[in-house]
């Protein structure tokens, strides 16, 4: 009698263990199928750097009207996308801006809950070194990138922080607000949507 009770007890324990193992396997499969890890997929987008005289006429007209101001814009013209960075009016030469990389960044998840993606524009700004000789005249540094098709994404502009700026922010922790504003100005938290231009170089509403 005791032996039968013991056997029944062992069978119950074995059954519970088997059921637990099966349940664990099902959960793992569900995780792989619908709740897997979210990853970021980045794809380089080919582009050409062009001068303002190589850009479409309406792009040139917009730049002529706005070159004195700092701006980061994206325009669709004739089936192509133009990424423009203006540094504004400078009192001397020695300023330069270069678009280094344009990437399409997508959040990939099995459930496909993320948005379609964001185009990340990485650019670098060079300023005249202290004591260097530069032309003493008004300059309007800018960069224009041409992509071969219209991209219907939000564009994010990112400029790597300079070593001097990093040191200054570390030495002055009370200036966190201005540092955040500078990051915002760099486009790290603001998406720029593509716009269209009229033949006169005005932005369409």
N, C-alpha and C positions, 0 to 999 in steps of 0.2 A: 504493500500500500504506500509506504513511504517512498519506495523506489519509483512508483508511478507518478506520485506527486512531484518528486524531484525532476523526473523526465519532462513532465508537463511544464514545470517552471523554466527549465532550460530551453524548451521549445518556444516559450513565450518570449524569452530574452532574445533568442536567435531571430525570431520574427520581427521584433522591434528594431534590431540592428539592421536587418535587411531592408526594412521599410525606410529607415533613416538614410541608408546609403542610396537607395533609389531616389528619394526626395532630393538629396544633395546633388545628384547628377542632373536632374531636371532643372534645378535652379541654375546650375552652371551653364546648361544649354540655353536657357532663357536669357541669361546675361550675355552670352556670346551673340545671340540672335537679335536682341532688342535693347539691351542695356549695357553695351560694351563701352569701353573708354572713348572719350571724345578726343580727337586729334586735330591738329592744324596742318592743312595742306597748302604749300606755297609753290607757286609756279612763276618763273621769270617770264615777263612779257617783253618781247623785242620792241625796241623803239629807236628812233633816229633823233639826234640832237641837231636842230636847224637854227639858222640865223633868222632875224625878223624879216629880212628881204626874201627869204625862201618860203615864208608862211603865206597862207591864203590872204587875200586883200583885206577881208573883214577882220582877220586876226591882227594884221598890221595896223589897221585903223583903231582898233580897241587899245592896242599897246600905246600908240601915239597919244591917245587921250588920257591914259592912266599910268604912264611910265614914271611919273613923279611920286607915285604912292607905292607902298609895299602891298603886294597882293599875291595870292596863290589861287589860280583859277584853272578850270577844266572846261574846254569847249568842244562841241561836235560841229565839224564843218566838212561838207562834201564826203560824208561817210567815214571820216577819220576822227580820231581823238587827239586833242592838243592840250598838253599840260604846260602851264606857264607859271613861272616864279619871277616876280619883280622885287628887287631890293629897294626900289625907290630912288630918289635923287640923292647923289653923293657929291660932296664938294671937291673931291679929288679922285684920281684913279687908284688902282690897287685893290678894288673890290671885285670879287668874282663869285658866281654861283654856278654849281654844276649838278645836274641830275645824274646820280650814280646808278640807281637801280629802280626798276618798277616791277612789282610783284603782285600777283593775284593771290590773296590769302583767304582760304575757306576753312570754316570749322566743319569737320566731318564727324558725324555720329550715325550709328545704325538707325536711329529713329528719324534722321533728317530734319530735326527740329530747328537747326541753325539757319541763318539767313543765307542769301546767295553768295556772299563774300564781300571783300573789301580790297581795293587796289591801294597798295602801300608804295608811296613815292619817297625814296631816300635821296636826300640832296645834301650838298656840303657847301658852306659859305666860307670864302677866304677874305680876310680883311688886311689892309696894309699894315706891315710891321712898324713898330715905333722906330723912328729915325730913318726909315726907308725913303728913297726918292720916288715920287709919283707925280704924274701929270697934274698940274694945278688947273683943273677945269671941271665943270659939271659932268658927271657921268651917270648912266642909268643901267647898272648891271642887271642882267636878266638871263633866264634859261628857258628854252622852249623844246619840248619833246613831242615828237609826232609818232602816234601809234596807228597802225594800218587799218583799224576798224573802230566802230563806235562801241564803247564799253559802257554799259548801263550799270555802273557800280558807284558806290560812294568812294571818294579818294581821300586817303589819309597821308599827310605830309610829315615826314620825320627827318630831323637833322640831328646827327650825333652831337652830344654836348662836347664842347672844347675842354681841354684839360684845365685851362685857367678858370673857366666858368665852374667846373666841378669843384676846384679848390676853394673858390670864393664862396660857393654855396655851403661847403663844409665848414669854413671859417666863420660864417655868419648864419647860424641856424635860425635866427629870428626872421630871416628874409624868405621863409618858406612860401609865403603867398606870392611874392614876385617870381620865385622860381616856378611855381605852378602856372603863373600867367605866361611865363616865357615858354613853358612846355606847351601850353595851349596855343600860343602864337605859332609855335613850330608845327602845329597841326596834329599833335599826338592824340588829342581828344575831340577834335572837330572834323567831321566828314564834309568834304566838298563835293557837291553834286554837279554833274556835267550840265552845262547850259548851252544855249544857242545864241548866235549873233545875227543881227540884221546886216544888210549890205553896207550900212553906214558905220558898222562897228559898235552898235548899241546892243546891250543884252536884251533878249526877248523876254517879255513878262509872261 
